[in-house]
Amino acid sequence: MKLLEILLNMQKGNIDTEHGICSNISKAKLTIAEWEAADLLADKCFESWPQFTGSTAFPVPSTKPHRSPSQQYIDCQLAGTHWEGEQGRLRHSLLTHMIKELSNEVT
């Protein structure tokens, strides 16, 4: 499964830290069909993650008062801090969750 391979590589540290999970997935060499399948699977994983925001576009919750998940994503984008601090912990949690969910589908 292509998405699981990508996520496992990310978990091993092959992450572009200037981007979140979806942008890292999109950097992989995927066909249109593979990307569409990966997108659907990712959304399914996001929706089953306990901290899910309700938005598949911005699944990681904001950790700052008065900032929406999309605003905090942009803050992290500008500062290059997607994978640092509390936001980093949440992204790693989501990444681990996705790997677990997809591993369960494979077996």
Secondary structure, DSSP 8 states (H G I E B T S, - for coil): -HHHHHHHHHHTT---TTS-HHHHHHTS---HHHHHHHHHHHHHHHHHSTT--S-SSS-S---STT--HHHHHHHHHHHT-TTSHHHHHHHHHHHHHHHHHHHHHH-
